[in-house]
Amino acid sequence: MFILPQKDSGTPTTSPGSVSTQGLHSNHGDGLEREGSGKPDQKPLKLYGVGDPTAMFSSDSPYLSSRGSIIKWFWDSAEEGYRTYHMDEYDEDENPSGIINLGTSENKLCFDLLSRRLSQSDMWRVEPSLLQYPDWRGHLFLREEVARFLSFYCRSPAPLKPENVVVLNGCASLFSALATVLCEVGEAFLIPAPYYGAITQHVYLYGNVRLVCVYLDSEVTGLETRPFQLTVEKLEMALEGANSEGVKVKGLILINPQNPLGDVYSPGELQEYLKFAKRHELHVMVDEVYMLSVFEESVGYHSVLSLERLPDPQRTHVMWATSKDFGMSGLRFGTLYTENQDVATAVSSLCRYHGLSGLVQYQMAQLLRDRDWINQVYLPENHARLKAAHTYVSEELRALGIPFVSRGAGFFIWVDLRKYLPAATFEEEMLLWRRFLDNKVLLSLGQAFECKEPGWFRLVFSDKTHRLRLGMQRVRRVLEGKSQVAEDAPSC
Ligand SMILES: Cc1ncc(COP(=O)(O)O)c(C=O)c1O
């Protein structure tokens, strides 16, 4: 569903080919770091941007290598919102005037189902092989289970193979590992923006790999049918622009369903993007971490692994994890599926540092094989709860007359608050973000996702009703210019 954003006279015009070096800004809501244009609002808008995550680096530590100093600086300059939240977390009984977190993309709706299932006796086994050094790719019993699971839920035309599976501790590690094994230092991946901003850090910290943003627009023009639509034309222009600056692009990152847009690519679009990549010999990393969180049936999600033929199977690498679809972001379990044995082996080699405990591997295999529970209990209930929470927030937004983008996938709504900015600048966006935080509700601002239009925010709805209602009350108060927190407490 798209509630189309209104045209905004403050929206800057595009200027083909112009580039800016992106610096790093502090995080505002998602536990994300980000790279962002220094003052993008003062420059003509761009079709692409070559990231330089350390453009604003300062503060060398006498105790650390230069690399260590940069890694520390990422930590220091990131996560302001997240840290503030953790110092003052809302708790219904203990801290009712604490911060409500509508910024972090986590599913908090199904803890009851998960804790019941994970507490059952079949989840626990202690045997020597689970306590000893494992196969770093993951135990075979787990990789077999993952292959069966992905074959079923991705609807692959032929059974997927365990030898193409690597398991490790989450998608973040996978981005990091893939960047390190696919690129030389300083090389880059294309990524459509807005995007889940932490990827900047994932690919940079070990691999020193940069991102080239392919900027998407809210405005629907020409052949586009929806806001922020990715087209091959935009990919071509960004690639050409990066090449013209001497930046070697090695791959393309696709997130499907997309974060923060909740967008879902059709099989035709996927084929187009993959063919573009093949033409230019680019790897494609397809992040499908939200693939089972499509709660609107009409959306018709298609995994890249469901395609009859991949244009370039040796350069197509698919990621999935339990962090989102099973609401277990703290458990740390992710998988790579790639037919490229060099890539699988190189990533496996890094799994020595990103591996999973044997006990967790056993647990995950038990979970993934329980198709009855997943199909008959977990997924229907999870989708119903996501849908109800989504309906509540979208109705609130409609009542406030706020445009938004959302298609019934993921945990978030991409909200257009441009009309609340006195001027279309990222400074004003930040001030609004701060007003939310001062009023004890954490959102994620568009700049954290490299959105080039100031005034977009990501609002996470996958939380319990009482927190969601209180969070939305606080959002409403800020937008209506009434900033009060203390009164909220009794009404929750
Ligand atoms: C698109 C996307 N990919 C990857 C991740 C990180 O996944 P994990 O927690 O499995 O490392 C996130 C987390 O928000 C995400 O939104």
The ligand as an ORCA input file, in Angstrom:
! r2SCAN-3c Opt
* xyz 0 1
  C      18.033     -5.605      6.066
  C      18.790     -6.085      7.269
  N      19.819     -6.913      7.088
  C      20.534     -7.366      8.126
  C      20.241     -6.991      9.424
  C      21.072     -7.517     10.545
  O      20.706     -8.861     10.758
  P      21.332     -9.724     11.945
  O      20.674     -9.275     13.214
  O      20.950    -11.129     11.565
  O      22.789     -9.518     11.962
  C      19.189     -6.105      9.652
  C      18.866     -5.633     11.012
  O      18.093     -4.700     11.215
  C      18.441     -5.654      8.541
  O      17.403     -4.823      8.702
*
